[in-house]
Amino acid sequence: MSPDEAIFRAHFASPAFQDGLDRGRWGLYESSETWPHVILWVPADQAVLAAGRLYLRFDLERYPQQAPTACPWDIEHNTALPRDKWPKHSGSQPNPITQVFGSSWSPVALYAPCDRVAMRGHDVWAQQHPDLWWQPRFSLVVYLDFVHGILNRQKYALA
């Protein structure tokens, strides 16, 4: 087992991660993925995502020294979720759902201060969102809590 996988497993066993599992805020999808990929799910308000659950395929290479990145995942076809099936906001005003899952962003990553792909070129987020800007001391709970808040319209707005 690699050091980054060992750290992930320790984080997975932590009280914070287990509390999220117990409360149904996220879960592990049992799949044949091999490290550094892990598929987790997050429940979603059905007004945002009809399926009520978003699967995310995480790339945890060099975790936690390097930020994770995640792609909405189609578990049935074992491929990236088509963009037309990503979470959506039905209103006309921009909001966190359209920011994070908007069609103008990458088809393989979330537009989030804790996502490795999105962090590139968004250094201002380090000051605007210090609680989300990935730090090696973070665990995946930071990312999952962010996504849960967005999908359930509870918090977060990105500048």
C-alpha positions in Angstrom: 0.0 0.0 0.0 1.3 3.4 -0.9 1.8 6.1 1.7 -1.0 8.3 0.2 -3.4 5.3 0.2 -2.5 4.6 3.8 -3.3 8.2 4.8 -6.6 8.1 2.9 -7.5 4.9 4.8 -6.7 6.6 8.1 -8.8 9.6 7.1 -11.6 7.2 6.1 -11.5 5.7 9.6 -11.5 9.1 11.3 -14.5 10.2 13.4 -15.2 13.1 11.0 -15.4 10.8 7.9 -17.4 8.1 9.8 -19.8 10.7 11.1 -20.6 11.8 7.5 -21.1 8.2 6.6 -23.4 7.5 9.5 -25.4 10.6 8.8 -25.8 9.8 5.1 -23.9 12.8 4.0 -21.7 10.7 1.7 -20.8 7.0 1.1 -18.3 4.8 -0.5 -19.3 3.0 -3.7 -18.0 -0.5 -3.8 -16.3 -0.8 -7.2 -13.3 -2.3 -8.8 -11.4 1.0 -8.9 -7.8 0.8 -8.1 -5.8 3.4 -6.2 -5.5 6.3 -6.6 -9.1 6.3 -7.8 -12.1 6.0 -5.4 -15.8 6.4 -6.1 -17.9 8.1 -3.4 -21.5 9.4 -3.5 -23.1 12.4 -2.1 -26.9 12.8 -1.7 -28.5 15.7 -3.6 -31.7 17.6 -3.4 -33.9 16.1 -6.1 -34.7 19.5 -7.4 -31.0 19.8 -8.2 -30.4 16.2 -9.3 -33.4 14.0 -10.1 -31.4 10.8 -9.2 -31.0 12.1 -5.7 -27.4 10.9 -5.5 -24.2 12.1 -7.2 -21.4 9.7 -7.7 -17.9 11.2 -7.8 -14.8 9.5 -9.1 -11.9 10.9 -7.1 -8.3 10.9 -8.2 -6.3 10.9 -5.0 -2.8 10.8 -6.4 -0.3 12.1 -3.9 -3.2 12.6 -1.3 -3.2 14.7 0.9 -0.1 16.6 -0.2 -1.8 17.3 -3.5 -5.5 18.3 -3.6 -8.0 15.7 -4.9 -9.9 16.1 -8.0 -13.3 14.6 -8.8 -15.5 14.0 -11.8 -19.2 13.3 -11.7 -19.4 9.6 -12.5 -21.9 7.3 -14.3 -21.6 4.1 -12.3 -23.8 2.2 -14.7 -21.4 2.8 -17.7 -18.2 3.3 -15.6 -17.4 6.6 -17.3 -17.7 10.3 -16.8 -21.3 11.4 -16.3 -22.5 13.2 -19.4 -22.8 17.0 -18.9 -26.5 17.0 -19.4 -26.9 14.8 -16.3 -24.8 17.0 -14.0 -26.6 18.8 -11.2 -28.6 21.8 -12.3 -30.2 24.9 -10.9 -33.5 25.7 -12.6 -33.5 29.4 -11.7 -32.2 32.2 -14.0 -29.9 33.7 -11.4 -26.3 32.4 -11.0 -25.9 30.4 -7.8 -23.4 27.9 -6.3 -24.8 24.9 -8.2 -24.3 26.6 -11.6 -20.9 27.8 -10.5 -19.6 24.4 -9.4 -21.4 22.3 -12.0 -21.7 24.9 -14.8 -21.4 23.8 -18.4 -18.6 26.3 -19.1 -16.2 24.6 -16.8 -14.1 21.4 -17.2 -16.1 18.2 -18.2 -13.9 16.2 -15.7 -13.7 18.3 -12.6 -15.7 20.5 -10.3 -15.2 24.3 -10.1 -14.2 24.3 -6.5 -11.5 25.8 -4.3 -10.6 22.3 -3.0 -10.3 20.7 -6.4 -6.8 20.2 -7.9 -7.9 21.1 -11.5 -9.9 24.2 -10.5 -7.3 25.5 -8.2 -5.0 26.2 -11.1 -5.3 29.9 -12.1 -7.6 30.7 -9.2 -5.0 31.7 -6.5 -7.4 34.4 -5.3 -9.5 31.6 -3.8 -6.8 31.0 -1.2 -7.8 34.4 0.4 -11.5 34.2 -0.4 -12.1 30.6 0.8 -9.3 29.7 3.2 -11.5 26.9 4.7 -11.7 25.3 1.3 -8.4 26.1 -0.4 -6.7 22.7 -0.2 -4.0 22.2 2.5 -2.1 19.0 3.1 -3.5 18.9 6.6 -7.1 18.5 5.2 -8.9 15.3 4.7 -11.4 14.4 2.0 -14.1 15.5 4.4 -13.5 19.1 3.4 -14.2 18.3 -0.2 -17.2 16.1 0.6 -18.7 18.6 3.0 -18.4 21.3 0.3 -20.2 19.2 -2.3 -22.9 18.1 0.1 -23.6 21.8 1.0 -23.8 22.7 -2.7 -26.0 19.8 -3.7 -28.4 20.4 -0.8 -28.4 24.2 -1.2 -27.1 24.7 2.3 -24.1 26.9 1.9 -21.2 28.3 -0.1 -21.0 30.8 -2.9 -17.9 31.3 -4.9 -16.6 34.7 -6.0 
